[in-house]
Amino acid sequence: MSSEAASSEAALGAMSGLRVIDLTRVLGGPYCTQILADHGADVIKVEPPAGDEVREWGPPFHEEDAAYFVGINRNKRSIGLDLASEGGRIVLLKMLETADVLIENFKPGTLEKWGIGNDVLSKKFPRLVHCRICGFGADGPRGGNPGYDAIIQAMTGMIAATGSPESGPMRIGVPLVDITTGLYAAIGILMALSERQRSGKGQFLETTLYETGLAIMHPHTANYFMHGKPPSLTGNEHPNLVPYAIFPTKTDNIFIGVGNDGTFRKLAKEIGKPELGTDPRFARNKDRIANREALRAELAAVFSQHEAEPLCNRLLAAGLPAGPVQKIDQALTNPHTIARGDIIEKDWYKGVASPIRLDRSKPSLRRLPPKFSQHSAEVLGEFGYSKAEIDAMVEQGTVCGPERKR
């Protein structure tokens, strides 16, 4: 291959040539498939006749689609398909003939009820990687139960570990479990595809919200296994490190995070209080934890004499972990955000770029988030269906036109 051809191929994205049939809705699954789509995968989003419900999770809306949907469905093509009908399942099986990945988040047992469970799919399509995202898995006391981000936060100890004594337990303000489940699903898919290169076989993989919730409870699970005590509510403080918290300044709040004793001594010197670094109350991390409030008072007195942005700039330039506590508008318009190309735009669309930055195989914004069933004719034509056949399926309700069934 010539260098020019290699460069052109790399520009299509690292996942170029991968076909993904995406039966997922809401957040975890679409988040996963957008990761793959950003890097070149052909993601065909198969929606039920009512559409992905998050199209209606607004305001705000662009035309009829909520920002919630728009933010996690770029670079995909949409087809509305009634999988509860035999005709819809026949179309799905036709699409799976050339697919590398099937991802779905149906309640365990749903595909089996329709006669297209993994036992059937793995025999019919031996190279297919089949990923299921669900709440709790198919077995165990809660097997088959539905899962929701906030409920999993509650059940895995996350809410109980978040908040301050004043606030009480708090839900984390982003759907962390859903998003991380999507990330784990993407990693699992890539692992299965890598293994397929050796074995020639696909496989079934499952990621659940519940296991994800437990897996990301670090360091609380590790601490509990070590000393048997559940975490207390520490607000913005870290249970294992001091200082690691918010401090007020003349202007805005800042966050200081110190990971070791050497860094603390360097911080003390940089803020003009080198004696704090050798003070027996603060010299070691375990001493700082024991004297947390005394150190907070010492640091707060110093920081209150400075403005947030210049102070953080100076500390960061010195290699110290400090940052201003910014609102979302400040973060999205920050000069560093702009300089790194972290915001991508096309026509009316604006979003946050993929954080996976490969040197040659770069992510791209090729398609705007699709309208419901926008690409039905295009996609079905690729699978050999004639216009007359597509029109007939739309008439029968097997394939959906642009109007969702409310």
N, C-alpha and C positions, 0 to 999 in steps of 0.2 A: 504494500500500500504506500502511495506517495505521501510525503509530509503534508501536502495540501489536502489530500483526501482524509488523512488521519485527523488533521485539524478540524475539517468540516464535520467528521463523524463525532469527534469529541464535543463539538459545539452543540450537538443535539442533546447532550446530557448523559450522565453515567448510566441511567436506566433506559436509555433509548432502545427500542426493540422489545421491551417488556410490555405484555398486554395484561391489564388488571381488570377483572370484572368486579365491580364494587357494589355490593348489595347493602351497604351500611347506611345508617341514618344518624342524625343528631351530631355527636362530637368525636368520640374516640376513633371510630372507623374513618370518617371523612378527614380527620386530622392526619391519620396514618397515610391515606391514599394521596393527600395533597403533598406530603413529603416526597412520595414516589413520583407524582406527576410533575412537580417542580423540576425534577432531575430527568425528565424525558419520557417517563412511562406513559403508555396510552391507557388512561384510566377511563373506563366506561361506567358511568354512574347509573345504575339501574334503580329507578325510584318506583314506589308503589303508586297506584292511581291517585292517591291524595297528596303525593309528593313527600319529600323530606320535611318533617314537621317543623324543623327550625327555619324553613322559609318564612314562617309566620311569627317567629320569635322577635318581634319588634314592637314599637319603633326603636331605632330608625330603620327606614326602608329605602332601597333603590327600586323604584317602580313597585313590584309586588314582592320583592325578596328582601328579607331582613338582613341587616349587617351581620348578624350571627351566622347566617348561611354563607353570605358573600365572603367572609373572612377565612373559610376553611374549604372552599370548593373551586378554586381557580384551576386552570389547566386540565379540566375534565370535560367529557361529553356526557350529556344526559339523555336517557331514554326512559320513558314511563312504560312499565310492564306489569301486568297483573299476574304475579307468580302464583296466586291462589287458583288460577285457571290452568287447565291442562295445556292449552295453547301457549300460555306464557312460559310454562316450564319447558315446552319443546323449543321455544326460541332461546331460552337460557342455555339449554344443553347444546344448541347449535353454536352459540357464542363461546362456550367453554371448549369447543374443539380446537381453537387456536389460542386459548388463554394460557398464561403462565401462572396466574394467581387468581384465586377466588377469595374474597374477603366478605364476611357477613356478620351481622350482629343480631340474628334472630334468636328468640328464646330457644335453648337447647330442646331438640325434639321436633322443631317446626319443619326443618328440611326432611327429616325422617318421615314425618306425617305425610309430606307431599311425595314421598317415594324417591327423593334425591338426596338422601343422607350421605355422609362421607363413605359409608360402606359401598354405596352404589357409585359415587363419583370417583373414588380411588381406583375402582376396577375399570370404569369407562375411560378415565383420563389419568393414566398412571404417572404422568409427569406433572400433574397439577399440584400446586401448593395451595392448600385450603386453610385459610386462617379464620378462626371464629373469635369474636370479641363478645363477652357476656358478663353478667354481674358476678356470679359465684361459681360457674362451672356447671357441669351436668350432674355431678354426684355430690355426696356429702349432705348433711342435714338441710342446707339451704340450696342444694342443687336445683337449678331451673328457676330460682327466684329472680325477679328483675333487679337490676342494680342502677343506682343513681349516684352521681358524684358526691353530693352532700351526705347522703345516707352512708356511703362507704367511708367518707371522712369521719362520720360519727362512730361507725362500727369498728374501725381499725385504730382508734385512739388518737386520731389526728386532731379532732375538735377538742378533746380533753387536754391536749398538750399545747393548744394555741389560745392566746389571750393573756390577760393580766389578772391579778387578784381583784382588781376593780371592775374589769369588764366581764369576768367569768369566761367560760369556754366559748370559743369563737370559730365559726367556719372560715377557712382560708378563702380569701377574696377572689381567687381565680379557680376554675374547675380543674384543679391540679391532678386529681385522680384520672379523670377522663383523658386529659391531654397526655399524661404519662403512659396510660394504657395504650394510646395511639402510638407513642414512641416505641414502647416495648413490642407492639405488633409489627411495626416497620422493621425493627431489629430482627425479630423472629422470622419474618418473611425473607429478609436478606440472608439469614443463616440457612434457612431451608433451601433457598436458591443456590447458595454456595455448596451445600451438601449434595444437591442434585447434579452439580457438575461432576462429582465423583461417582455417584451411584446411578445416575440416570433416572432416578425416581423422585417424584414429589412426595409430600407428606402432609398430614393434618397437624396444625398447631393451634393452641388456644391461649389467649391472654384474657384474664378476668380482672375486673375492677377490684375485687376483693384482694387478690394476691398482689396486685399493683399497690394498693393502699398499704398493705403490710410491708412490702419491699422498700417503699420510700420513707418509712418511718425511722430513718437514721438521723441522729445517733440514739434515739430514744429506745429502740429495741435492743441495741448493743448495751446501752447503760443498764436496762432492766435485766438482761441476761447476766450482767456482771454483779449488780448489787441488789436486785430484786425489788427496787422501788420504782413506782410509776413516776413520770415526770410531773413536776409542779408547774403552775402557770407563772411564767417569768416575763410575759410581755415581749418586748423587743430584745431582752437579754438572752444570752446563750447559756445553756446549762453547763457547758464544759469549758468556756473561755471567758476571760475578763481582761480588758474591756471589749465588749462586743455588743454595742447598743447605740441608740439615738441620743444625740446631745444637741441642745439649742445653741445657736450663735446669735450675733447681733441681728442677722437677717433671717436665715432659714435654718431648719434642722439639718444636721449631718449625721452620717452613720460611720462609726469607727469600729473596725474589726481587727483584733490583734491575735495572731495565731501562735506566737511563741515568745519566750522571754527576751530574746535578742531584739525582736521587733518592738517590744514594749520599751526597751531601753532607748532604741532609736527614736521612737515617738516622743518619749520624755525629753530627749535632747532637742529634737526639732521644735518642740513647743516652748522651749526655754525653761524646762523644769527637769534638768538631768538628775536631780536628787531623787525624783520619784522612782527612777530605774534601779536605784540601790537601796531604797527604803525597805527594811525587812518586812514590812506589811505587804509590799507589792512586788518584791524581787522575782518571785516565781509565780507561775499561774495558779497553783493551789493556794498561795498566799493571797493573791488578788481575789480569788473566789471567796476566801474566808473574810476578806475586808472589802467586799464589793462596794458597799455604800460609801465608805470613806474615800475610796479611789474615785468613785463617781463625783463626789463633791469637789475633789481636787481638780479633776479634768473639766468639770462644768464651769468652774471659776475661770479657767484659762480660755476655754472656747467662747465664753460669753463676751470676750473682748475682741473677737474677730468676726469678719463677715464670712459667710459660708463658702461661696465660690472661690475666692482667692485662697482661703485656708485649705480647702480640699485640693485645689490645683497645686499648691506648694507641697502638701503631704504626698500626693500621688507622684509628683515629680521626684520626690525623695524615695520613692518605692514603698510608701506606706499605704495601707488599705483604708481609704477614706472616700466618702462620696456624699454629695448633697442629696437630700431626700426630695426627689422631683415628682411633680404630677405628670400624668401621661402626656399632656400637651408639651411639657418641657422636654420630656424624654424623646418624643418623636421629632422635635425640631432642634434638638441639641446638635451643635456643630459636628460632633463626632459621629452621630447617627447619619447625618447628611454626607459627611466625607467618606464613610464606609459604604455608601450606597444601600443603606438598610431599608429605605422606602422605595417601593417599586410602583410605577403608574402606567396605566394604559387606558386611553379614553376616559371614561368616568371612574374607573377603578383605581383605588389606592390601597396598598397593603404593605405588610412587613415581609421583606425578602427572606428566602431560605437562609438559615444560619449555617448550613453545610456548604463550605466554600472549597470546592476542589479546584486544583490548579488548572487542569485542562478541561475537564467535563463540567462546565458551569451550569447552574440552574438558570431557568429563564421563565419569563411570563409570556406564554404563547396563546393562551385562551383566557378570556374573561370567565368568571363564574357563570355556568350555563343557566338559561331559563329552563323551566320544567319541560322535559321531553323535547328539548330544542333540536337534538341531533338524531331523533328516531329514524328518519328516512335515510340519513347519511350512514348511520351505523348499520342498519339492517341491509342497506344496499351492499355494504362491504362483505356481509355474510351471505350474499347471493340471493337475497329476496328481491323480487321485481316490484315495481311501483304498484301494480295491480294487487299483488299479495299484501304489500304493506297497507294499502288503502283498505283492503278487506279486513285485516287484523285490527285496524283502527275502528272500523265500522262495528266489529264484533266486541270491541272493548278489551281485546287481548293486549294491544299496544295503545298507548295513550296519545292523544293529540296534545296541543299546547295548553288545553284547559284542564286544570286539576279538578278531581271530584272532591268537593268540600264535605 
